[in-house]
Amino acid sequence: MKRYRVLQVVVTALLIFGMLQAVSAAQKVLISPRNVVINYQQRELQAPPTIKAELNTLRQQIKTKNLTFQVGYTAAMDFKLEQLTGLRTPSNLVNLVKAQNLKAAQIMKTLPALRLPTCSSTARAFDWRKAGGTTGVRDQGACGSCWAFATHGAFEGNYRLRNSSVIDSSEQDTLDCSGAGSCGGGWWAHQYLIDKGSSTEAAYPYTAVKGTCRNVSRPYQAVTWGYVGNSSSIPGINALKQALCQHGPIAIALRATDLFKAYTGDVFNEFASGKVNHGVTLIGWDDDKGAWLIKNSWGTGWGSTCGYGTEKGYMWIAYNCNKAGYAASWVEAKPKPAPAKEDCIPFNPKTTTVKKVGNNWKIVDGSHWMFDFGTKKNEADKTLAIIKYYNMNKSCFVGRPGPSFQYMLVGNGAPKGAMKGEDCVSFNPRTAQVKQIKGSWKIVDGSHWMFDFGSKKDEAYESLKIIKKYGFAHSCFVGRPQASFKYLLR
């Protein structure tokens, strides 16, 4: 017994050690340690000699060039610049800009206007953090996936504004599946959010390593995207302000450098030459500072709070500095559909009876008939017994007249339980989906189809929403193969 207990303790200790090792490994891929507030001064006091020497060199550059910002031992300084950047400009960008903007202009005509009364391009300053139009700072880790994080930074901001909902979408989904890039670099991936959508961060967490694309639910989707202006150059200041006010946060390219990597405060004004190499999210401006407000994806151990809240990860960067604003792009999230108004007729199961009307047997409630069974009195009686057993009191339809889908409710919920002698087929409402099979839109579960809607695609999707809403998991029949009555149970 003692040996068994000792073995238990050893195994438990090994499991805990393994878990700690896994957590430690996950931490290492990130730039900023999770849940750790970094004090740049204290960090520098304990810095290795190489870091102290690098900071001295950077500060000498600032002094020589009369620059106005501060640098310090940020978490980003523990990585090489090429690990933290990765934006790769397409060679045919000019043509891509024009073609994309033509497509976007047509789609924008069909979208409801995004009303942003709090944002005016004529204002001296604006900050989407203060106006509830952005999400928090993310951490791309030691992976050149800034292109994905800037894409999602713009998307999450617009989604919040368009749908009044704060989301955390999955950059790993885009990294693994979009084909727009890798940890070695890439370009804006807005089209993937249109074609496929995005999973949640919780369902598809970030690993800072490009992996195999996973088959997951992708509840968040975009509808169109475009560039600010019709050239591949840096848009004018006013054009960028207007885009911020029309679409919310936008993805922009810039030139990141060693000074950029060590930035800790004030207005960054290096004005370095060279190609753009990094993607960030533009979220505001301040004319008095002559600067843009950007959100980076190097975690909260870099940058500044830029005068709002306690979260670091932001920068004031001077207008036209380091090519900030190059290839600026916006994205429009798909509006959430308005809750469907269900088409239901209430009745009283206690007063419902089977009655012969003309030559047909029908289930009636008072003077109104609800279901017609023709000459099949036995099936009418059986159906009435089912209605009374479950106390069904609402008969609901999709697509009247000539409904393509029908279901029964008990109050505002699904009937549940089991009645002896029922003819039911079980399915999984979580995995049920709409598919087009040989020209017909059907609701299927795996390889088995359950409901056929013919050419009525919209009614198929509406019916699937109802199935998922009520958790229907059994499709039941009276009188198969030519069922005279169909109903669903939870």
Summary of the structure (lengths in Angstrom):
residues: 490
radius of gyration: 29.8
end to end distance: 48.3
largest distance: 101.1
contacts: 1551
relative contact order: 0.10
helix: 31%
strand: 25%
